[in-house]
Amino acid sequence: MTVDGVVTIDQSNNLVGLERQITALVDLVAPDELADGEESTDLVSAPLLRARRGR
């Protein structure tokens, strides 16, 4: 077997893109976390009613 040349692939741009995505995820606020300036979590409830089907 004869090898004429060696091919290299530059993956640095892929790594930079992944690092940007990870940084963006770290800055997000999850729904169960308090945002800056919030004192407590708001609890919202909705009553569930039976469907009224009459014959």
RAPE-V156505 format. One record per helix or strand. SS is the DSSP state (a for helix, b for strand). FROM is the first residue (numbers start at 1). LEN is the number of residues. If there is no record, write none. Layout:
# RAPE-V156505
ss:SS from:FROM len:LEN
ss:SS from:FROM len:LEN
This chain:
# RAPE-V156505
ss:a from:12 len:16
